[in-house]
């Protein structure tokens, strides 16, 4: 089979494009960025009266902290690294003292396992609200922690 002149030019142009694509433009491919498993922990200090360990959500001005609320972990420049939805929170005692009652003042804690690339810092945005700074904490395993209100 013989190619026409225009077909030969098209095949030649295609070969050049394929070679350029194979050569790459940005140097050697380093592969996907390494990520580290960690937990994002948010303690919502709403001081509600609940039984310890029950499912909870933020109250009062923190109603946007709830099961299925959208969140994003951001790098210091605001680029999203992880997106997802919050799980149900868990009521944790606001004080270490045993008050000898079933329901005590509590905070609502949310814990979300994530995998993040190494960055100089991280921020957490929940339900489109202003992002909170996350602080590294290894007291209970690798975690990024925020306390609301700060």
Number of C-alpha atoms within 10 A of each C-alpha: 3 6 9 9 9 9 11 12 12 12 13 12 12 12 12 12 12 11 11 11 10 9 11 10 9 6 7 8 8 6 6 6 8 9 11 11 12 18 21 22 19 22 21 24 20 20 18 20 15 19 18 19 14 12 18 24 22 24 17 9 9 14 11 17 26 22 16 13 16 17 20 21 25 23 19 13 9 14 12 16 16 15 15 14 15 19 18 20 24 20 27 24 21 17 11 7 7 8 10 7 7 9 13 20 18 23 28 30 24 26 18 17 12 18 14 19 12 12 10 6 14 24 23 25 18 20 16 12 10 10 17 20 19 20 15 16 15 10 7 7 9 15 21 24 22 21 15 16 11 9
